[in-house]
Amino acid sequence: MTSADERLTGLEVLAAEQERTIAELSAQLAEQWKIIEALRRKLDVLTDRFLVLEERSAPAVPVDKPPHW
């Protein structure tokens, strides 16, 4: 095998490894986006529930003027 053949084989191996790595990273990224979207939906639900509870527990603010007015 000549030096040029060895270099070409090395480049082909490197390209194949990079292609595999890119595919793995893409799959991991897609999975992470699914998790992020699920967490975002849960956060929205919890935020809504918290706001409802906060509204229920907030004391009514009197509309009267303070006594010193």
ROKOLLUM-120833 format. One record per residue: x, y, z of N, C-alpha, C in turn. Coordinates in steps of 0.2 Angstrom, whole numbers, padded with zeros to 4 digits, always signed. Example, Ala and Ser with C-alpha at 12.3 -4.5 7.8 and 13.67 -1.06 7.14 Angstrom:
+0066-0028+0039+0062-0022+0039+0066-0016+0039
+0064-0011+0035+0068-0005+0036+0064+0000+0039
***
This chain:
+0004-0006+0000+0000+0000+0000+0004+0006+0000
+0003+0011-0004+0007+0017-0005+0005+0022+0001
+0009+0027+0001+0007+0032+0006+0001+0036+0005
-0001+0037-0002-0007+0040-0004-0013+0036-0002
-0012+0029-0003-0018+0025-0002-0019+0025+0006
-0014+0025+0010-0014+0025+0017-0018+0031+0019
-0016+0037+0017-0019+0043+0018-0026+0043+0017
-0028+0041+0011-0035+0040+0008-0039+0036+0013
-0036+0030+0015-0040+0026+0019-0041+0029+0026
-0035+0032+0029-0036+0036+0035-0041+0041+0035
-0042+0045+0029-0047+0050+0029-0054+0047+0028
-0054+0041+0025-0061+0038+0025-0063+0036+0031
-0058+0033+0035-0060+0031+0042-0062+0037+0046
-0058+0042+0046-0060+0048+0050-0067+0051+0048
-0068+0051+0041-0075+0053+0039-0080+0049+0042
-0079+0042+0042-0084+0038+0044-0085+0039+0052
-0080+0040+0056-0081+0041+0063-0084+0047+0064
-0083+0052+0060-0086+0059+0061-0093+0058+0060
-0095+0055+0055-0102+0054+0053-0106+0050+0058
-0103+0045+0061-0106+0041+0067-0107+0046+0073
-0102+0050+0074-0102+0054+0080-0108+0060+0079
-0108+0062+0073-0113+0067+0072-0120+0064+0072
-0121+0058+0070-0127+0055+0071-0129+0054+0078
-0124+0052+0082-0125+0051+0089-0127+0057+0093
-0124+0062+0091-0125+0069+0094-0132+0071+0092
-0134+0070+0086-0140+0072+0083-0146+0069+0087
-0145+0062+0088-0150+0058+0092-0151+0061+0099
-0145+0062+0102-0145+0065+0109-0148+0071+0109
-0147+0076+0105-0150+0082+0105-0158+0082+0104
-0160+0077+0099-0167+0076+0098-0170+0074+0105
-0167+0069+0108-0170+0067+0115-0170+0072+0120
-0165+0077+0120-0165+0082+0125-0170+0087+0124
-0172+0088+0117-0177+0093+0116-0184+0090+0118
-0185+0083+0117-0191+0080+0120-0192+0081+0127
-0186+0081+0131-0186+0082+0138-0188+0089+0140
-0184+0093+0136-0185+0101+0137-0193+0102+0136
-0196+0100+0131-0203+0102+0129-0207+0099+0135
-0206+0093+0137-0210+0090+0143-0209+0094+0149
-0203+0096+0151-0202+0100+0156-0206+0107+0156
-0205+0110+0150-0209+0116+0149-0216+0116+0150
-0219+0110+0147-0226+0109+0148-0228+0108+0156
-0224+0105+0159-0225+0104+0166-0224+0111+0170
-0219+0114+0168-0218+0121+0171-0224+0125+0170
-0227+0125+0164-0233+0129+0163-0239+0127+0167
-0240+0121+0168-0245+0118+0172-0244+0121+0179
-0238+0120+0182-0237+0122+0189-0238+0129+0190
-0235+0133+0185-0236+0140+0185-0243+0142+0185
-0248+0139+0181-0255+0141+0181-0258+0139+0188
-0256+0133+0191-0259+0131+0197-0256+0136+0203
-0250+0138+0203-0248+0142+0208-0251+0149+0207
-0252+0151+0201-0256+0158+0201-0263+0157+0203
-0266+0152+0202-0273+0151+0205-0273+0150+0212
-0268+0147+0215-0268+0146+0222-0266+0153+0225
-0262+0157+0222-0260+0164+0225-0266+0168+0225
-0270+0168+0219-0276+0172+0219-0281+0170+0225
-0282+0164+0226-0286+0162+0231-0284+0164+0238
-0277+0164+0239-0275+0165+0246-0273+0173+0247
-0274+0177+0242-0272+0184+0243-0278+0187+0246
-0276+0191+0251-0281+0195+0255-0284+0200+0251
-0291+0201+0252-0294+0207+0248-0291+0213+0250
-0290+0218+0246-0287+0224+0247-0293+0229+0248
-0293+0233+0254-0299+0237+0255-0298+0243+0250
-0304+0246+0248-0304+0251+0243-0304+0258+0247
-0306+0258+0253-0307+0264+0257-0300+0268+0258
-0301+0274+0259-0295+0278+0260-0292+0277+0267
-0286+0277+0268-0282+0276+0274-0285+0281+0279
-0285+0280+0286-0288+0284+0291-0285+0291+0291
-0279+0292+0289-0275+0298+0290-0277+0303+0284
-0281+0301+0279-0283+0305+0274-0289+0309+0276
***
